[in-house]
Amino acid sequence: METEITFLGGRVETFGATAEIKMTQFGIEVMQRDGDDAVRVLFPWGQIEKVTQRGSAVAAVYTW
């Protein structure tokens, strides 16, 4: 599933199917792995305008 995060101010970040996406009480947590290396980033809800997720069987748009 591909995830697109639109931030306040118009900046957009897109994460492919290999990224692990979690929606937590604090914001969107993204975990990206590359072999033995992993990077985890938390985007706070206060900076996010919209989240769009698309996959072969599902599509969803979250706004607030």
PDBQT receptor file of N, H, CA, C and O in Angstrom, charges set to zero:
ATOM      1  N   MET A   1       0.843  -1.164   0.000  1.00  0.00    +0.000 N 
ATOM      2  CA  MET A   1       0.000   0.000   0.000  1.00  0.00    +0.000 C 
ATOM      3  C   MET A   1       0.898   1.239   0.000  1.00  0.00    +0.000 C 
ATOM      4  O   MET A   1       1.896   1.287   0.719  1.00  0.00    +0.000 OA
ATOM      5  N   GLU A   2       0.545   2.222  -0.796  1.00  0.00    +0.000 N 
ATOM      6  H   GLU A   2      -0.266   2.183  -1.380  1.00  0.00    +0.000 HD
ATOM      7  CA  GLU A   2       1.275   3.484  -0.845  1.00  0.00    +0.000 C 
ATOM      8  C   GLU A   2       0.591   4.496   0.067  1.00  0.00    +0.000 C 
ATOM      9  O   GLU A   2      -0.636   4.591   0.079  1.00  0.00    +0.000 OA
ATOM     10  N   THR A   3       1.381   5.254   0.833  1.00  0.00    +0.000 N 
ATOM     11  H   THR A   3       2.378   5.177   0.823  1.00  0.00    +0.000 HD
ATOM     12  CA  THR A   3       0.841   6.258   1.744  1.00  0.00    +0.000 C 
ATOM     13  C   THR A   3       1.386   7.621   1.364  1.00  0.00    +0.000 C 
ATOM     14  O   THR A   3       2.592   7.794   1.188  1.00  0.00    +0.000 OA
ATOM     15  N   GLU A   4       0.495   8.577   1.239  1.00  0.00    +0.000 N 
ATOM     16  H   GLU A   4      -0.485   8.436   1.382  1.00  0.00    +0.000 HD
ATOM     17  CA  GLU A   4       0.872   9.953   0.922  1.00  0.00    +0.000 C 
ATOM     18  C   GLU A   4       0.413  10.850   2.067  1.00  0.00    +0.000 C 
ATOM     19  O   GLU A   4      -0.762  10.841   2.433  1.00  0.00    +0.000 OA
ATOM     20  N   ILE A   5       1.339  11.624   2.633  1.00  0.00    +0.000 N 
ATOM     21  H   ILE A   5       2.294  11.632   2.335  1.00  0.00    +0.000 HD
ATOM     22  CA  ILE A   5       1.021  12.537   3.727  1.00  0.00    +0.000 C 
ATOM     23  C   ILE A   5       1.132  13.959   3.196  1.00  0.00    +0.000 C 
ATOM     24  O   ILE A   5       2.178  14.359   2.687  1.00  0.00    +0.000 OA
ATOM     25  N   THR A   6       0.038  14.728   3.318  1.00  0.00    +0.000 N 
ATOM     26  H   THR A   6      -0.812  14.403   3.732  1.00  0.00    +0.000 HD
ATOM     27  CA  THR A   6       0.033  16.139   2.941  1.00  0.00    +0.000 C 
ATOM     28  C   THR A   6       0.110  16.956   4.223  1.00  0.00    +0.000 C 
ATOM     29  O   THR A   6      -0.729  16.813   5.113  1.00  0.00    +0.000 OA
ATOM     30  N   PHE A   7       1.120  17.810   4.309  1.00  0.00    +0.000 N 
ATOM     31  H   PHE A   7       1.801  17.926   3.586  1.00  0.00    +0.000 HD
ATOM     32  CA  PHE A   7       1.341  18.614   5.503  1.00  0.00    +0.000 C 
ATOM     33  C   PHE A   7       0.703  19.990   5.344  1.00  0.00    +0.000 C 
ATOM     34  O   PHE A   7       0.442  20.438   4.227  1.00  0.00    +0.000 OA
ATOM     35  N   LEU A   8       0.456  20.650   6.461  1.00  0.00    +0.000 N 
ATOM     36  H   LEU A   8       0.668  20.287   7.368  1.00  0.00    +0.000 HD
ATOM     37  CA  LEU A   8      -0.004  22.032   6.423  1.00  0.00    +0.000 C 
ATOM     38  C   LEU A   8       1.044  22.834   5.664  1.00  0.00    +0.000 C 
ATOM     39  O   LEU A   8       2.239  22.678   5.915  1.00  0.00    +0.000 OA
ATOM     40  N   GLY A   9       0.625  23.668   4.763  1.00  0.00    +0.000 N 
ATOM     41  H   GLY A   9      -0.346  23.794   4.559  1.00  0.00    +0.000 HD
ATOM     42  CA  GLY A   9       1.554  24.429   3.943  1.00  0.00    +0.000 C 
ATOM     43  C   GLY A   9       1.763  23.810   2.572  1.00  0.00    +0.000 C 
ATOM     44  O   GLY A   9       2.382  24.430   1.708  1.00  0.00    +0.000 OA
ATOM     45  N   GLY A  10       1.249  22.576   2.350  1.00  0.00    +0.000 N 
ATOM     46  H   GLY A  10       0.746  22.072   3.052  1.00  0.00    +0.000 HD
ATOM     47  CA  GLY A  10       1.272  21.983   1.026  1.00  0.00    +0.000 C 
ATOM     48  C   GLY A  10       2.358  20.968   0.724  1.00  0.00    +0.000 C 
ATOM     49  O   GLY A  10       2.302  20.322  -0.322  1.00  0.00    +0.000 OA
ATOM     50  N   ARG A  11       3.346  20.798   1.594  1.00  0.00    +0.000 N 
ATOM     51  H   ARG A  11       3.392  21.323   2.444  1.00  0.00    +0.000 HD
ATOM     52  CA  ARG A  11       4.402  19.806   1.341  1.00  0.00    +0.000 C 
ATOM     53  C   ARG A  11       3.803  18.402   1.386  1.00  0.00    +0.000 C 
ATOM     54  O   ARG A  11       2.929  18.116   2.204  1.00  0.00    +0.000 OA
ATOM     55  N   VAL A  12       4.284  17.526   0.496  1.00  0.00    +0.000 N 
ATOM     56  H   VAL A  12       4.995  17.758  -0.168  1.00  0.00    +0.000 HD
ATOM     57  CA  VAL A  12       3.765  16.162   0.394  1.00  0.00    +0.000 C 
ATOM     58  C   VAL A  12       4.924  15.168   0.462  1.00  0.00    +0.000 C 
ATOM     59  O   VAL A  12       5.949  15.358  -0.192  1.00  0.00    +0.000 OA
ATOM     60  N   GLU A  13       4.760  14.120   1.247  1.00  0.00    +0.000 N 
ATOM     61  H   GLU A  13       3.927  13.965   1.779  1.00  0.00    +0.000 HD
ATOM     62  CA  GLU A  13       5.718  13.015   1.326  1.00  0.00    +0.000 C 
ATOM     63  C   GLU A  13       4.980  11.735   0.960  1.00  0.00    +0.000 C 
ATOM     64  O   GLU A  13       3.858  11.508   1.413  1.00  0.00    +0.000 OA
ATOM     65  N   THR A  14       5.617  10.894   0.135  1.00  0.00    +0.000 N 
ATOM     66  H   THR A  14       6.528  11.079  -0.232  1.00  0.00    +0.000 HD
ATOM     67  CA  THR A  14       5.015   9.634  -0.294  1.00  0.00    +0.000 C 
ATOM     68  C   THR A  14       5.897   8.473   0.142  1.00  0.00    +0.000 C 
ATOM     69  O   THR A  14       7.120   8.526   0.005  1.00  0.00    +0.000 OA
ATOM     70  N   PHE A  15       5.272   7.425   0.668  1.00  0.00    +0.000 N 
ATOM     71  H   PHE A  15       4.279   7.381   0.779  1.00  0.00    +0.000 HD
ATOM     72  CA  PHE A  15       5.983   6.240   1.129  1.00  0.00    +0.000 C 
ATOM     73  C   PHE A  15       5.414   5.030   0.407  1.00  0.00    +0.000 C 
ATOM     74  O   PHE A  15       4.198   4.859   0.328  1.00  0.00    +0.000 OA
ATOM     75  N   GLY A  16       6.288   4.202  -0.113  1.00  0.00    +0.000 N 
ATOM     76  H   GLY A  16       7.277   4.341  -0.048  1.00  0.00    +0.000 HD
ATOM     77  CA  GLY A  16       5.891   3.025  -0.878  1.00  0.00    +0.000 C 
ATOM     78  C   GLY A  16       5.454   1.872  -0.007  1.00  0.00    +0.000 C 
ATOM     79  O   GLY A  16       5.353   1.991   1.214  1.00  0.00    +0.000 OA
ATOM     80  N   ALA A  17       5.197   0.760  -0.654  1.00  0.00    +0.000 N 
ATOM     81  H   ALA A  17       5.279   0.663  -1.646  1.00  0.00    +0.000 HD
ATOM     82  CA  ALA A  17       4.666  -0.431   0.018  1.00  0.00    +0.000 C 
ATOM     83  C   ALA A  17       5.654  -1.038   1.009  1.00  0.00    +0.000 C 
ATOM     84  O   ALA A  17       5.241  -1.772   1.906  1.00  0.00    +0.000 OA
ATOM     85  N   THR A  18       6.949  -0.750   0.869  1.00  0.00    +0.000 N 
ATOM     86  H   THR A  18       7.284  -0.154   0.139  1.00  0.00    +0.000 HD
ATOM     87  CA  THR A  18       7.933  -1.340   1.778  1.00  0.00    +0.000 C 
ATOM     88  C   THR A  18       7.978  -0.639   3.130  1.00  0.00    +0.000 C 
ATOM     89  O   THR A  18       8.555  -1.175   4.076  1.00  0.00    +0.000 OA
ATOM     90  N   ALA A  19       7.385   0.540   3.244  1.00  0.00    +0.000 N 
ATOM     91  H   ALA A  19       6.916   0.976   2.476  1.00  0.00    +0.000 HD
ATOM     92  CA  ALA A  19       7.370   1.274   4.515  1.00  0.00    +0.000 C 
ATOM     93  C   ALA A  19       6.259   0.729   5.416  1.00  0.00    +0.000 C 
ATOM     94  O   ALA A  19       5.172   0.391   4.948  1.00  0.00    +0.000 OA
ATOM     95  N   GLU A  20       6.551   0.651   6.707  1.00  0.00    +0.000 N 
ATOM     96  H   GLU A  20       7.434   0.925   7.088  1.00  0.00    +0.000 HD
ATOM     97  CA  GLU A  20       5.546   0.257   7.698  1.00  0.00    +0.000 C 
ATOM     98  C   GLU A  20       4.929   1.532   8.261  1.00  0.00    +0.000 C 
ATOM     99  O   GLU A  20       5.639   2.372   8.813  1.00  0.00    +0.000 OA
ATOM    100  N   ILE A  21       3.613   1.682   8.127  1.00  0.00    +0.000 N 
ATOM    101  H   ILE A  21       3.036   0.999   7.679  1.00  0.00    +0.000 HD
ATOM    102  CA  ILE A  21       2.908   2.888   8.554  1.00  0.00    +0.000 C 
ATOM    103  C   ILE A  21       2.004   2.551   9.729  1.00  0.00    +0.000 C 
ATOM    104  O   ILE A  21       1.230   1.596   9.676  1.00  0.00    +0.000 OA
ATOM    105  N   LYS A  22       2.110   3.353  10.804  1.00  0.00    +0.000 N 
ATOM    106  H   LYS A  22       2.739   4.129  10.847  1.00  0.00    +0.000 HD
ATOM    107  CA  LYS A  22       1.218   3.193  11.958  1.00  0.00    +0.000 C 
ATOM    108  C   LYS A  22       0.620   4.551  12.285  1.00  0.00    +0.000 C 
ATOM    109  O   LYS A  22       1.318   5.565  12.297  1.00  0.00    +0.000 OA
ATOM    110  N   MET A  23      -0.678   4.558  12.549  1.00  0.00    +0.000 N 
ATOM    111  H   MET A  23      -1.245   3.735  12.539  1.00  0.00    +0.000 HD
ATOM    112  CA  MET A  23      -1.335   5.763  13.030  1.00  0.00    +0.000 C 
ATOM    113  C   MET A  23      -1.450   5.637  14.535  1.00  0.00    +0.000 C 
ATOM    114  O   MET A  23      -2.161   4.767  15.037  1.00  0.00    +0.000 OA
ATOM    115  N   THR A  24      -0.751   6.504  15.257  1.00  0.00    +0.000 N 
ATOM    116  H   THR A  24      -0.173   7.210  14.849  1.00  0.00    +0.000 HD
ATOM    117  CA  THR A  24      -0.744   6.453  16.720  1.00  0.00    +0.000 C 
ATOM    118  C   THR A  24      -1.456   7.680  17.275  1.00  0.00    +0.000 C 
ATOM    119  O   THR A  24      -1.876   8.555  16.517  1.00  0.00    +0.000 OA
ATOM    120  N   GLN A  25      -1.590   7.742  18.577  1.00  0.00    +0.000 N 
ATOM    121  H   GLN A  25      -1.249   7.031  19.193  1.00  0.00    +0.000 HD
ATOM    122  CA  GLN A  25      -2.215   8.905  19.213  1.00  0.00    +0.000 C 
ATOM    123  C   GLN A  25      -1.369  10.161  19.043  1.00  0.00    +0.000 C 
ATOM    124  O   GLN A  25      -1.870  11.274  19.204  1.00  0.00    +0.000 OA
ATOM    125  N   PHE A  26      -0.079   9.987  18.715  1.00  0.00    +0.000 N 
ATOM    126  H   PHE A  26       0.328   9.083  18.584  1.00  0.00    +0.000 HD
ATOM    127  CA  PHE A  26       0.835  11.116  18.586  1.00  0.00    +0.000 C 
ATOM    128  C   PHE A  26       0.991  11.597  17.150  1.00  0.00    +0.000 C 
ATOM    129  O   PHE A  26       1.380  12.742  16.923  1.00  0.00    +0.000 OA
ATOM    130  N   GLY A  27       0.695  10.739  16.179  1.00  0.00    +0.000 N 
ATOM    131  H   GLY A  27       0.379   9.808  16.363  1.00  0.00    +0.000 HD
ATOM    132  CA  GLY A  27       0.839  11.096  14.776  1.00  0.00    +0.000 C 
ATOM    133  C   GLY A  27       1.042   9.867  13.911  1.00  0.00    +0.000 C 
ATOM    134  O   GLY A  27       0.673   8.757  14.294  1.00  0.00    +0.000 OA
ATOM    135  N   ILE A  28       1.633  10.075  12.738  1.00  0.00    +0.000 N 
ATOM    136  H   ILE A  28       1.932  10.977  12.427  1.00  0.00    +0.000 HD
ATOM    137  CA  ILE A  28       1.921   8.980  11.808  1.00  0.00    +0.000 C 
ATOM    138  C   ILE A  28       3.364   8.537  12.021  1.00  0.00    +0.000 C 
ATOM    139  O   ILE A  28       4.293   9.338  11.922  1.00  0.00    +0.000 OA
ATOM    140  N   GLU A  29       3.536   7.260  12.313  1.00  0.00    +0.000 N 
ATOM    141  H   GLU A  29       2.781   6.609  12.393  1.00  0.00    +0.000 HD
ATOM    142  CA  GLU A  29       4.877   6.690  12.494  1.00  0.00    +0.000 C 
ATOM    143  C   GLU A  29       5.230   5.896  11.234  1.00  0.00    +0.000 C 
ATOM    144  O   GLU A  29       4.473   5.028  10.798  1.00  0.00    +0.000 OA
ATOM    145  N   VAL A  30       6.392   6.210  10.661  1.00  0.00    +0.000 N 
ATOM    146  H   VAL A  30       7.007   6.915  11.015  1.00  0.00    +0.000 HD
ATOM    147  CA  VAL A  30       6.851   5.540   9.452  1.00  0.00    +0.000 C 
ATOM    148  C   VAL A  30       8.156   4.820   9.763  1.00  0.00    +0.000 C 
ATOM    149  O   VAL A  30       9.101   5.431  10.262  1.00  0.00    +0.000 OA
ATOM    150  N   MET A  31       8.211   3.515   9.467  1.00  0.00    +0.000 N 
ATOM    151  H   MET A  31       7.443   3.019   9.062  1.00  0.00    +0.000 HD
ATOM    152  CA  MET A  31       9.427   2.710   9.650  1.00  0.00    +0.000 C 
ATOM    153  C   MET A  31       9.853   2.206   8.276  1.00  0.00    +0.000 C 
ATOM    154  O   MET A  31       9.085   1.542   7.580  1.00  0.00    +0.000 OA
ATOM    155  N   GLN A  32      11.076   2.525   7.899  1.00  0.00    +0.000 N 
ATOM    156  H   GLN A  32      11.701   3.064   8.465  1.00  0.00    +0.000 HD
ATOM    157  CA  GLN A  32      11.630   2.091   6.611  1.00  0.00    +0.000 C 
ATOM    158  C   GLN A  32      12.864   1.248   6.898  1.00  0.00    +0.000 C 
ATOM    159  O   GLN A  32      13.769   1.694   7.603  1.00  0.00    +0.000 OA
ATOM    160  N   ARG A  33      12.907   0.033   6.358  1.00  0.00    +0.000 N 
ATOM    161  H   ARG A  33      12.171  -0.329   5.785  1.00  0.00    +0.000 HD
ATOM    162  CA  ARG A  33      14.034  -0.879   6.571  1.00  0.00    +0.000 C 
ATOM    163  C   ARG A  33      14.809  -1.074   5.273  1.00  0.00    +0.000 C 
ATOM    164  O   ARG A  33      14.244  -1.083   4.179  1.00  0.00    +0.000 OA
ATOM    165  N   ASP A  34      16.132  -1.231   5.433  1.00  0.00    +0.000 N 
ATOM    166  H   ASP A  34      16.591  -1.224   6.321  1.00  0.00    +0.000 HD
ATOM    167  CA  ASP A  34      17.014  -1.518   4.303  1.00  0.00    +0.000 C 
ATOM    168  C   ASP A  34      18.082  -2.471   4.821  1.00  0.00    +0.000 C 
ATOM    169  O   ASP A  34      19.098  -2.041   5.369  1.00  0.00    +0.000 OA
ATOM    170  N   GLY A  35      17.846  -3.762   4.644  1.00  0.00    +0.000 N 
ATOM    171  H   GLY A  35      17.021  -4.111   4.199  1.00  0.00    +0.000 HD
ATOM    172  CA  GLY A  35      18.774  -4.760   5.181  1.00  0.00    +0.000 C 
ATOM    173  C   GLY A  35      18.769  -4.719   6.699  1.00  0.00    +0.000 C 
ATOM    174  O   GLY A  35      17.725  -4.894   7.326  1.00  0.00    +0.000 OA
ATOM    175  N   ASP A  36      19.946  -4.486   7.295  1.00  0.00    +0.000 N 
ATOM    176  H   ASP A  36      20.795  -4.344   6.785  1.00  0.00    +0.000 HD
ATOM    177  CA  ASP A  36      20.070  -4.403   8.755  1.00  0.00    +0.000 C 
ATOM    178  C   ASP A  36      19.743  -3.018   9.293  1.00  0.00    +0.000 C 
ATOM    179  O   ASP A  36      19.593  -2.848  10.503  1.00  0.00    +0.000 OA
ATOM    180  N   ASP A  37      19.632  -2.029   8.417  1.00  0.00    +0.000 N 
ATOM    181  H   ASP A  37      19.754  -2.167   7.434  1.00  0.00    +0.000 HD
ATOM    182  CA  ASP A  37      19.372  -0.653   8.841  1.00  0.00    +0.000 C 
ATOM    183  C   ASP A  37      17.874  -0.372   8.868  1.00  0.00    +0.000 C 
ATOM    184  O   ASP A  37      17.113  -0.904   8.059  1.00  0.00    +0.000 OA
ATOM    185  N   ALA A  38      17.463   0.478   9.815  1.00  0.00    +0.000 N 
ATOM    186  H   ALA A  38      18.081   0.910  10.472  1.00  0.00    +0.000 HD
ATOM    187  CA  ALA A  38      16.062   0.887   9.896  1.00  0.00    +0.000 C 
ATOM    188  C   ALA A  38      16.000   2.348  10.344  1.00  0.00    +0.000 C 
ATOM    189  O   ALA A  38      16.795   2.794  11.171  1.00  0.00    +0.000 OA
ATOM    190  N   VAL A  39      15.044   3.076   9.784  1.00  0.00    +0.000 N 
ATOM    191  H   VAL A  39      14.398   2.713   9.112  1.00  0.00    +0.000 HD
ATOM    192  CA  VAL A  39      14.801   4.466  10.164  1.00  0.00    +0.000 C 
ATOM    193  C   VAL A  39      13.333   4.588  10.544  1.00  0.00    +0.000 C 
ATOM    194  O   VAL A  39      12.448   4.137   9.816  1.00  0.00    +0.000 OA
ATOM    195  N   ARG A  40      13.090   5.205  11.699  1.00  0.00    +0.000 N 
ATOM    196  H   ARG A  40      13.809   5.571  12.290  1.00  0.00    +0.000 HD
ATOM    197  CA  ARG A  40      11.714   5.419  12.154  1.00  0.00    +0.000 C 
ATOM    198  C   ARG A  40      11.513   6.916  12.367  1.00  0.00    +0.000 C 
ATOM    199  O   ARG A  40      12.327   7.578  13.011  1.00  0.00    +0.000 OA
ATOM    200  N   VAL A  41      10.413   7.441  11.814  1.00  0.00    +0.000 N 
ATOM    201  H   VAL A  41       9.752   6.902  11.291  1.00  0.00    +0.000 HD
ATOM    202  CA  VAL A  41      10.104   8.869  11.898  1.00  0.00    +0.000 C 
ATOM    203  C   VAL A  41       8.669   9.030  12.370  1.00  0.00    +0.000 C 
ATOM    204  O   VAL A  41       7.780   8.293  11.944  1.00  0.00    +0.000 OA
ATOM    205  N   LEU A  42       8.445  10.001  13.256  1.00  0.00    +0.000 N 
ATOM    206  H   LEU A  42       9.167  10.599  13.603  1.00  0.00    +0.000 HD
ATOM    207  CA  LEU A  42       7.092  10.317  13.718  1.00  0.00    +0.000 C 
ATOM    208  C   LEU A  42       6.721  11.702  13.204  1.00  0.00    +0.000 C 
ATOM    209  O   LEU A  42       7.411  12.682  13.483  1.00  0.00    +0.000 OA
ATOM    210  N   PHE A  43       5.618  11.776  12.445  1.00  0.00    +0.000 N 
ATOM    211  H   PHE A  43       5.057  10.980  12.219  1.00  0.00    +0.000 HD
ATOM    212  CA  PHE A  43       5.089  13.046  11.972  1.00  0.00    +0.000 C 
ATOM    213  C   PHE A  43       3.906  13.395  12.864  1.00  0.00    +0.000 C 
ATOM    214  O   PHE A  43       2.904  12.681  12.844  1.00  0.00    +0.000 OA
ATOM    215  N   PRO A  44       3.987  14.487  13.660  1.00  0.00    +0.000 N 
ATOM    216  CA  PRO A  44       2.906  14.834  14.591  1.00  0.00    +0.000 C 
ATOM    217  C   PRO A  44       1.621  15.240  13.872  1.00  0.00    +0.000 C 
ATOM    218  O   PRO A  44       1.659  15.854  12.805  1.00  0.00    +0.000 OA
ATOM    219  N   TRP A  45       0.481  14.889  14.473  1.00  0.00    +0.000 N 
ATOM    220  H   TRP A  45       0.449  14.391  15.340  1.00  0.00    +0.000 HD
ATOM    221  CA  TRP A  45      -0.822  15.219  13.893  1.00  0.00    +0.000 C 
ATOM    222  C   TRP A  45      -0.968  16.714  13.631  1.00  0.00    +0.000 C 
ATOM    223  O   TRP A  45      -1.611  17.099  12.654  1.00  0.00    +0.000 OA
ATOM    224  N   GLY A  46      -0.395  17.559  14.469  1.00  0.00    +0.000 N 
ATOM    225  H   GLY A  46       0.127  17.246  15.263  1.00  0.00    +0.000 HD
ATOM    226  CA  GLY A  46      -0.523  19.004  14.323  1.00  0.00    +0.000 C 
ATOM    227  C   GLY A  46       0.081  19.555  13.053  1.00  0.00    +0.000 C 
ATOM    228  O   GLY A  46      -0.212  20.689  12.675  1.00  0.00    +0.000 OA
ATOM    229  N   GLN A  47       0.927  18.775  12.376  1.00  0.00    +0.000 N 
ATOM    230  H   GLN A  47       1.165  17.853  12.683  1.00  0.00    +0.000 HD
ATOM    231  CA  GLN A  47       1.566  19.218  11.138  1.00  0.00    +0.000 C 
ATOM    232  C   GLN A  47       0.931  18.595   9.896  1.00  0.00    +0.000 C 
ATOM    233  O   GLN A  47       1.315  18.922   8.773  1.00  0.00    +0.000 OA
ATOM    234  N   ILE A  48      -0.038  17.700  10.090  1.00  0.00    +0.000 N 
ATOM    235  H   ILE A  48      -0.350  17.434  11.002  1.00  0.00    +0.000 HD
ATOM    236  CA  ILE A  48      -0.603  16.930   8.982  1.00  0.00    +0.000 C 
ATOM    237  C   ILE A  48      -1.988  17.462   8.619  1.00  0.00    +0.000 C 
ATOM    238  O   ILE A  48      -2.837  17.675   9.485  1.00  0.00    +0.000 OA
ATOM    239  N   GLU A  49      -2.197  17.672   7.315  1.00  0.00    +0.000 N 
ATOM    240  H   GLU A  49      -1.508  17.499   6.611  1.00  0.00    +0.000 HD
ATOM    241  CA  GLU A  49      -3.505  18.091   6.817  1.00  0.00    +0.000 C 
ATOM    242  C   GLU A  49      -4.334  16.905   6.337  1.00  0.00    +0.000 C 
ATOM    243  O   GLU A  49      -5.536  16.836   6.591  1.00  0.00    +0.000 OA
ATOM    244  N   LYS A  50      -3.671  15.952   5.626  1.00  0.00    +0.000 N 
ATOM    245  H   LYS A  50      -2.694  16.008   5.419  1.00  0.00    +0.000 HD
ATOM    246  CA  LYS A  50      -4.405  14.839   5.023  1.00  0.00    +0.000 C 
ATOM    247  C   LYS A  50      -3.471  13.645   4.843  1.00  0.00    +0.000 C 
ATOM    248  O   LYS A  50      -2.280  13.814   4.582  1.00  0.00    +0.000 OA
ATOM    249  N   VAL A  51      -4.022  12.430   4.986  1.00  0.00    +0.000 N 
ATOM    250  H   VAL A  51      -4.990  12.293   5.198  1.00  0.00    +0.000 HD
ATOM    251  CA  VAL A  51      -3.292  11.192   4.732  1.00  0.00    +0.000 C 
ATOM    252  C   VAL A  51      -4.104  10.385   3.722  1.00  0.00    +0.000 C 
ATOM    253  O   VAL A  51      -5.298  10.157   3.913  1.00  0.00    +0.000 OA
ATOM    254  N   THR A  52      -3.442   9.956   2.643  1.00  0.00    +0.000 N 
ATOM    255  H   THR A  52      -2.472  10.142   2.487  1.00  0.00    +0.000 HD
ATOM    256  CA  THR A  52      -4.099   9.148   1.614  1.00  0.00    +0.000 C 
ATOM    257  C   THR A  52      -3.367   7.818   1.509  1.00  0.00    +0.000 C 
ATOM    258  O   THR A  52      -2.142   7.790   1.390  1.00  0.00    +0.000 OA
ATOM    259  N   GLN A  53      -4.107   6.722   1.550  1.00  0.00    +0.000 N 
ATOM    260  H   GLN A  53      -5.103   6.745   1.646  1.00  0.00    +0.000 HD
ATOM    261  CA  GLN A  53      -3.526   5.391   1.389  1.00  0.00    +0.000 C 
ATOM    262  C   GLN A  53      -4.200   4.708   0.216  1.00  0.00    +0.000 C 
ATOM    263  O   GLN A  53      -5.426   4.694   0.103  1.00  0.00    +0.000 OA
ATOM    264  N   ARG A  54      -3.362   4.132  -0.672  1.00  0.00    +0.000 N 
ATOM    265  H   ARG A  54      -2.366   4.144  -0.580  1.00  0.00    +0.000 HD
ATOM    266  CA  ARG A  54      -3.881   3.432  -1.853  1.00  0.00    +0.000 C 
ATOM    267  C   ARG A  54      -3.200   2.073  -1.960  1.00  0.00    +0.000 C 
ATOM    268  O   ARG A  54      -1.994   1.945  -1.749  1.00  0.00    +0.000 OA
ATOM    269  N   GLY A  55      -3.985   1.079  -2.288  1.00  0.00    +0.000 N 
ATOM    270  H   GLY A  55      -4.965   1.183  -2.459  1.00  0.00    +0.000 HD
ATOM    271  CA  GLY A  55      -3.455  -0.260  -2.509  1.00  0.00    +0.000 C 
ATOM    272  C   GLY A  55      -4.290  -0.968  -3.557  1.00  0.00    +0.000 C 
ATOM    273  O   GLY A  55      -5.225  -0.396  -4.116  1.00  0.00    +0.000 OA
ATOM    274  N   SER A  56      -3.942  -2.217  -3.816  1.00  0.00    +0.000 N 
ATOM    275  H   SER A  56      -3.182  -2.681  -3.362  1.00  0.00    +0.000 HD
ATOM    276  CA  SER A  56      -4.657  -2.974  -4.845  1.00  0.00    +0.000 C 
ATOM    277  C   SER A  56      -6.114  -3.239  -4.465  1.00  0.00    +0.000 C 
ATOM    278  O   SER A  56      -6.973  -3.354  -5.339  1.00  0.00    +0.000 OA
ATOM    279  N   ALA A  57      -6.393  -3.337  -3.170  1.00  0.00    +0.000 N 
ATOM    280  H   ALA A  57      -5.695  -3.244  -2.460  1.00  0.00    +0.000 HD
ATOM    281  CA  ALA A  57      -7.745  -3.677  -2.751  1.00  0.00    +0.000 C 
ATOM    282  C   ALA A  57      -8.432  -2.582  -1.943  1.00  0.00    +0.000 C 
ATOM    283  O   ALA A  57      -9.594  -2.734  -1.567  1.00  0.00    +0.000 OA
ATOM    284  N   VAL A  58      -7.726  -1.466  -1.665  1.00  0.00    +0.000 N 
ATOM    285  H   VAL A  58      -6.781  -1.342  -1.971  1.00  0.00    +0.000 HD
ATOM    286  CA  VAL A  58      -8.300  -0.460  -0.779  1.00  0.00    +0.000 C 
ATOM    287  C   VAL A  58      -7.763   0.926  -1.129  1.00  0.00    +0.000 C 
ATOM    288  O   VAL A  58      -6.649   1.072  -1.631  1.00  0.00    +0.000 OA
ATOM    289  N   ALA A  59      -8.572   1.922  -0.854  1.00  0.00    +0.000 N 
ATOM    290  H   ALA A  59      -9.477   1.803  -0.446  1.00  0.00    +0.000 HD
ATOM    291  CA  ALA A  59      -8.153   3.320  -0.943  1.00  0.00    +0.000 C 
ATOM    292  C   ALA A  59      -8.851   4.074   0.164  1.00  0.00    +0.000 C 
ATOM    293  O   ALA A  59     -10.049   3.888   0.376  1.00  0.00    +0.000 OA
ATOM    294  N   ALA A  60      -8.128   4.923   0.875  1.00  0.00    +0.000 N 
ATOM    295  H   ALA A  60      -7.154   5.073   0.703  1.00  0.00    +0.000 HD
ATOM    296  CA  ALA A  60      -8.715   5.685   1.984  1.00  0.00    +0.000 C 
ATOM    297  C   ALA A  60      -8.067   7.050   2.061  1.00  0.00    +0.000 C 
ATOM    298  O   ALA A  60      -6.872   7.196   1.803  1.00  0.00    +0.000 OA
ATOM    299  N   VAL A  61      -8.859   8.053   2.416  1.00  0.00    +0.000 N 
ATOM    300  H   VAL A  61      -9.830   7.935   2.625  1.00  0.00    +0.000 HD
ATOM    301  CA  VAL A  61      -8.360   9.406   2.634  1.00  0.00    +0.000 C 
ATOM    302  C   VAL A  61      -8.812   9.830   4.022  1.00  0.00    +0.000 C 
ATOM    303  O   VAL A  61     -10.000   9.768   4.341  1.00  0.00    +0.000 OA
ATOM    304  N   TYR A  62      -7.867  10.259   4.845  1.00  0.00    +0.000 N 
ATOM    305  H   TYR A  62      -6.902  10.310   4.586  1.00  0.00    +0.000 HD
ATOM    306  CA  TYR A  62      -8.158  10.730   6.201  1.00  0.00    +0.000 C 
ATOM    307  C   TYR A  62      -7.862  12.216   6.241  1.00  0.00    +0.000 C 
ATOM    308  O   TYR A  62      -6.758  12.635   5.891  1.00  0.00    +0.000 OA
ATOM    309  N   THR A  63      -8.830  13.021   6.660  1.00  0.00    +0.000 N 
ATOM    310  H   THR A  63      -9.726  12.680   6.944  1.00  0.00    +0.000 HD
ATOM    311  CA  THR A  63      -8.640  14.465   6.815  1.00  0.00    +0.000 C 
ATOM    312  C   THR A  63      -9.152  14.888   8.180  1.00  0.00    +0.000 C 
ATOM    313  O   THR A  63      -9.996  14.210   8.765  1.00  0.00    +0.000 OA
ATOM    314  N   TRP A  64      -8.645  16.013   8.696  1.00  0.00    +0.000 N 
ATOM    315  H   TRP A  64      -7.959  16.564   8.221  1.00  0.00    +0.000 HD
ATOM    316  CA  TRP A  64      -9.128  16.571   9.955  1.00  0.00    +0.000 C 
ATOM    317  C   TRP A  64      -8.750  18.006  10.037  1.00  0.00    +0.000 C 
ATOM    318  O   TRP A  64      -9.063  18.671  11.024  1.00  0.00    +0.000 OA
TER     319      TRP A  64
